[in-house]
Amino acid sequence: MSDRERALCTIAEKLSATPTRVVETDWQPLRELGFDDSACLEVGHIVGIFNYLTRLADGFGLKLDAKTEEAARSGSALMRPD
Protein backbone atom coordinates (compact mmCIF):
# COMPACT_ATOMS: atom_id res chain seq x y z
CA MET A 1 0.00 0.00 0.00
CA SER A 2 1.37 3.41 -0.93
CA ASP A 3 1.68 6.28 1.55
CA ARG A 4 -1.26 7.96 -0.20
CA GLU A 5 -3.46 4.88 0.07
CA ARG A 6 -2.48 4.37 3.72
CA ALA A 7 -3.31 7.99 4.59
CA LEU A 8 -6.66 7.76 2.80
CA CYS A 9 -7.56 4.49 4.53
CA THR A 10 -6.58 5.86 7.93
CA ILE A 11 -8.78 8.95 7.69
CA ALA A 12 -11.63 6.98 6.10
CA GLU A 13 -11.58 4.49 8.95
CA LYS A 14 -11.60 7.21 11.60
CA LEU A 15 -14.34 9.20 9.84
CA SER A 16 -16.43 6.03 9.64
CA ALA A 17 -15.84 4.61 13.11
CA THR A 18 -15.39 7.68 15.33
CA PRO A 19 -16.21 10.86 13.38
CA THR A 20 -16.57 13.00 16.51
CA ARG A 21 -12.94 12.24 17.38
CA VAL A 22 -11.46 13.48 14.10
CA VAL A 23 -9.17 16.45 14.74
CA GLU A 24 -7.08 18.67 12.47
CA THR A 25 -3.94 16.58 13.01
CA ASP A 26 -5.73 13.53 11.57
CA TRP A 27 -5.68 15.29 8.20
CA GLN A 28 -1.96 16.08 8.37
CA PRO A 29 -0.75 12.94 6.52
CA LEU A 30 -2.95 13.89 3.56
CA ARG A 31 -1.86 17.51 3.69
CA GLU A 32 1.77 16.38 3.61
CA LEU A 33 0.91 14.50 0.41
CA GLY A 34 -0.44 17.68 -1.20
CA PHE A 35 -4.15 17.48 -0.31
CA ASP A 36 -5.58 20.98 0.11
CA ASP A 37 -8.84 21.92 1.86
CA SER A 38 -10.89 21.10 -1.21
CA ALA A 39 -9.31 17.66 -1.61
CA CYS A 40 -9.82 16.87 2.08
CA LEU A 41 -13.46 17.91 1.80
CA GLU A 42 -13.85 15.62 -1.20
CA VAL A 43 -12.40 12.72 0.82
CA GLY A 44 -14.94 13.47 3.56
CA HIS A 45 -17.77 13.51 1.05
CA ILE A 46 -16.75 10.20 -0.50
CA VAL A 47 -16.46 8.52 2.90
CA GLY A 48 -19.80 9.97 3.99
CA ILE A 49 -21.61 8.91 0.83
CA PHE A 50 -20.19 5.39 1.05
CA ASN A 51 -21.30 5.13 4.69
CA TYR A 52 -24.75 6.48 3.83
CA LEU A 53 -25.27 4.05 0.97
CA THR A 54 -24.09 0.98 2.90
CA ARG A 55 -26.31 1.88 5.87
CA LEU A 56 -29.26 2.42 3.58
CA ALA A 57 -28.67 -0.93 1.87
CA ASP A 58 -28.31 -2.66 5.25
CA GLY A 59 -31.46 -0.96 6.53
CA PHE A 60 -33.47 -2.23 3.59
CA GLY A 61 -31.91 -5.69 3.78
CA LEU A 62 -30.36 -5.50 0.33
CA LYS A 63 -28.03 -8.39 -0.46
CA LEU A 64 -25.06 -8.59 -2.82
CA ASP A 65 -25.30 -10.82 -5.86
CA ALA A 66 -23.22 -14.02 -5.68
CA LYS A 67 -20.34 -12.70 -7.83
CA THR A 68 -19.97 -9.53 -5.77
CA GLU A 69 -20.29 -11.46 -2.50
CA GLU A 70 -17.45 -13.78 -3.57
CA ALA A 71 -15.28 -10.82 -4.58
CA ALA A 72 -15.91 -9.18 -1.20
CA ARG A 73 -15.03 -12.38 0.63
CA SER A 74 -11.87 -13.03 -1.35
CA GLY A 75 -10.69 -9.45 -1.68
CA SER A 76 -10.58 -9.81 -5.47
CA ALA A 77 -11.48 -6.91 -7.70
CA LEU A 78 -14.59 -7.21 -9.84
CA MET A 79 -14.11 -7.05 -13.59
CA ARG A 80 -15.99 -4.25 -15.30
CA PRO A 81 -18.15 -5.30 -18.20
CA ASP A 82 -16.91 -4.07 -21.56
Secondary structure by P-SEA (a helix, b strand, c coil): ccaaaaaaaaaaaaaaccccccccccaaaaaaacccaaaaaaaaaaaaaaaaaaaaaaaacccccaaaaaaaaacbbbbccc
